[in-house]
């Protein structure tokens, strides 16, 4: 076989080499996927933080109500004695 017979036609050879546009497209798709995953992680983290805030808010409300009840009881005792 001669070199000419082994050589791919120019068109096929060019198809094997990714164009600059194809390289940029692949890079964009990769980054897009990475950002998508990061967005999902941030959404999960946000949900956890919202739950934490709600728990702390409820605990604070519970403590406030307990303090108010204790103050009422103390005032009642002062009035009684």
Secondary structure, DSSP 8 states (H G I E B T S, - for coil): --HHHHS--HHHHHHHS--HHHHHHHHHHHHHHHHHHHHHHHHHHHHHHHHHHHHHHHHHHHHHHHHHHHHHHHHHHHHH-
